[in-house]
Amino acid sequence: MLPDLLILAASPSASVNAQLEQAYTCHHAWKVAPEQRHAWLAELAPRIRAVVTTGALGLNATDMGLLPALEIIAINGVGLDGVALDVARQRGIAVTTTPNVLTDDVADVALGLLLASVRQIPALDRYVRDGAWERREPLKPASSLRGKTAGIFGFGQIGQAIALRLAAFGVHVRYYQPRPIANTTVPRADSLLALAEQSDYLIVSAPGTPATHKAVDRAVLEALGPQGTLINIARGALVDEEALISALQDGRLGAAGLDVFSDEPRVPAALRALPNVVLTPHVGSLTVETRHAMGQLVVDNLQAHFAGLPLPTPVK
């Protein structure tokens, strides 16, 4: 009998989905209407041995408690903030993520958001489309990236990949995270506040944890200043969204480029109305190649678990 697998979100990769359907009895929660999901899951729950979820969806303690036979949670992504890790560890439930394969694409989006924000590309697009260029309306020059300083909050693999890209644009880089990184020539600031004070751009790529919740607060935003730009490709919870909106409205912060938000997919109307913000719908890893690679890692972790082999990418 094939193991029962609860899938909270489908992979964009047809190959990945086909592999899961062949190896498991798949139950797709995302196909069930929200009002019917509780009764549907209650019937299936005793048989579920594995869950496939995403970093954003996670699996909370309440839902985990409904699954007495659960052995493994395979996360299609690197975010852990939505998963009750303490409960999983207490019960001996394995947890896996899909690191490394999404690093370059997420770093590319960070650079794209920075370029779009600083060089005002969305506004220039509207300028042409609305006929303002043809009407020869005044156009304010943007700022150059070259010679500026970018601070990276969170200097793991993604943060370091962003730093490499910034260097190619002639941008000076420094970082902050509590644990210093060995074997890097990039200077480390003493604190997040100090990093903001020293930077023209602040790029958020730290993990979402209780320690980083709203770490980018009013003080950090004001330290970044009226000419500063905030880029967030990590988690919306790392930024105090109300403080960010206020700073952008009042001119205490120059601009922002955001791929993540506090209550996705709901983005505050006040944020959507601001002309000095570039918004994308949490698509850092959304390429054909990377989403297939992420999904394949999910498959590989599940196969290893049920074969009794070491997991390729376990959460320690």
N, C-alpha and C positions, 0 to 999 in steps of 0.2 A: 504493500500500500504506500502511495506517495505521501510525503509529509504535507500537512496542511499549512499553507502560507497566506498570511493576511497582508494584502498590498494596499497601503494607504494612498499611494500616488503612482501612476504608471510611468515607466521610462519613455522618453521620446524615441528610444532606439527600438525598432521592430525586432531586431535580432535578439536583444536582451529580453524583451517580452516573450518571444518565442521560446527561448531557453528556459525561462521560468515556467511557462505553461507545460513544457515537456517534462520537467523534472519534479514538479510539485502540483498539488491540488490547490489552485490559486483562488482566493476569495478577494474580490476587488471592492474595497470599501468606497472608493471614489465613484463607483457606478451606482451606488445606492443613495436614494434621496435622504437628506439629513434627518427628516422626521421619522424615517423607517430604520435608520442605522442602528439604534440602540437594540431594538428587538431582533434585528438581523444578526448583530454581533453576539447577543446573548445566546442564541441558538448554536452559533459556531464556536464560541469561545473555548469550550473544553478541549477542542481538537487542535487549536492553533499552536504550532510549535515554533513558528518564525514570523517575524513582522518585517516588511520592507517599508521604510518611511523616508522622509527627507529631513534635512537639518531644520527647516522652518516648521514642519509639522511635528516632528519628534514623536515621543510617546510618554505621556505623563503618568504619574503614579496611580491615578484612578483607573485609567485604561489598562495599565499593566496588571493591576489587581484583578481585572476581569479575565485574565489569561493564565490559568493555573499551569498549563503545560508549556508555557513559553520558554524557549531555550536560547534564542538569538534574536537580536534587533539589528538589522542591516540598514544603515543609514546611507542614502544616496546623497552624499554631500559631506561637508566637514563640520557643520554646526552641531553642537551638543547641548545648547541651551534649552532645547525643547524636550530633552530626554531626562527622566528621573534616574540619573546614574547611580545614586546611592541605593535606590530600591533594586536596581538591576544587579548591583554588586552583592547586596545582601542575599538575593535569591540565586546567585550564580549564573545569571543570564549574560551571555556574551553580547558585546556591543562592538560593531565595526563601522568604519567610515570609509570614505573614498578620497584619501589625501593625494597630493602630488600631481595627479592627472589634470586638475583644474587650475593649477597655479598660474600658468602663462595666460590663459584666457581671462582670468579675474584681474591679473595685473594689467593686461591690455585695456580692460574696461576702466580701471582706475586712471590710466593715462588718457583714455578717451574723454572721460568726464573732466579731467583737469584741463585738457586742451579746449574742450567745448565751453567750459566755464570761463577760463582766462581769456581766450580769444573770441568769446561771445558768438560762437558759431550758430547756435539756434536763433539768436536775435538777428544775425546777418542773413540767415536763411529767410526769416520773415521779412526782412528789409527788401530782399529781392522779390519774393513772392507777392508782397503787398503793393509793389510798384513804387516804393519809396526811392529806390535807386533811380528809376526813370524820372521821377519828380525832382531828383537831385536834392533830396532832403539832407540836412547835415548828418554826418556820420562820425561819431566819436571814436578815436583810435583805441585799440585794446592794448594790453601790456604784453611785453615779451617774457617768455619763460626763462630765457638764458640769463644766468647770473643770480637768479632768485634762490631762495632756500626752501626746501620742502622737508617738513618733519613727518616721520612715519611712526604712528602709534601702533605698535605690534610689529615686531621684526622677525617673524617666522619666515617660512618659505615664500609666502605671497608678498610680505613686506620687502624681503630681499630682492624678489623679482621686480617689484616696482622700483626699487632703488637703482637697479641696473638700467632700466628704461629711462629713468630721470637723468642719469649720468649722460646718456646719449644726447639729451637736450641741453646739456650744459647747466643743469640744475644742481646746486649743492644739496647734499642730503645729510640728515641726522635722524636719530630715532630715539624712542623711549619705550621701554617695557621694564617691569621690575627686575627680571633676570638678564644680566648683560649677555650679549652674544659673543662667543669666542671666535677668533680668527676673522674678524672684520675690521676694516679700516674706517668704517662709518662711525662718527662720534655719537656717543650716547648722552642724552640730556639727563639731568638729575631728577626730573619729574615731568609729568605730562604738561603741567602749567609752564614749566621752563621751556619745554619743547615748543609750545605755542608761541611763547614770547620771542623765540629765536627764529621763527618760521614765517614765510610768506604764505605757504600752503601747508595745511595739516591734512594728512591722509590717514584715515582710520582703517586698520587691517588687523585689529586685535580680536581675540575670541570673545564670544558673548558668555560671560560668567557673572556671578553675583558681584565679584570685585570690579568688573568693568561697567556695570550697569550705570548709565548716565554719567560716565566718567568725563565725557566732553560736556561740561556744564557751562553755566553763564560765565564763570571766571575764565575758563579756557577759551571760550569764544571771544571774550573781550580782549584777552591777551593776544589772540590772533589778529584782531583789529579791523578797522574799516577798509583796509586794502587787502585783507586776507581772504583766503578761499578754503573752505572745508570740503573734503571729498570723503565719502563714506561708502565702502564696498564690503563692510564687515557684517554688522547687525545694527538695525535701527535702535535697539535698546541701549547701545553704547553712547548715544547722543540724547541730551535733554531736548526733545523736539520742540517743546514750548519755548525754551530759551533760544533755540536756533531761529525759530520763526520771528521772535521778538527782535533778535539781533539783526536779522536780515531786513526786517521792516524799518527799523530805526537807523540803519546805516552803520551800526556798530560792527557788522561783519559785511565784507564786500560781496561775497558770492558763495554758492554751494553747488556741488554736484553729488547727487544721491542715487544710489542703486538700491538702498534698503531703508526701511521705515519701521516705526514703532509698532504699528498695527496693520501689517500687510494683509490684504491689498488695499486697505483703506488709508488714503493719504489725505491729511487735512486740507480743506479747501483753501485755507490761508496760505499754505505752502504752495499749492498748485497755482495760486494767483500771482505769486511773486515773479517778476521778470528776471531777477538775478539768480535764478535757480535752474539747474538742468536736472531732469528727473528721468530715471529709467526703472523698469519694473522688475528689479532683482534678477538680472540676466547676466551676471558676471561670468557664469560658466555655460551659458546657453549657446553653444555651438554644436553642430552635428558631431564633430570629432570628440569633443570633451564629454558630452552627455552619453555617448556610446561607451567611452572609456570608464566613466563613472558607473554606469549600469553594469558593465562587465565585471568591475570590481565587486559589486553587490553579488552578482552571480558566483564569482570565484570564492567569496567569503562563505556564502551559503553552502556551496559544494564541499568546501573544506570542512565546514562544521559537521555536516551530516556524514562525511566520510571518516570523521575522527582524526583529521589532519590539522596541523597548525594553521591558524587564521592568517591570511595575507596581511590584513591591516586592522588589527584589533585596537580598541581603545584600552590603554593600560589602566 
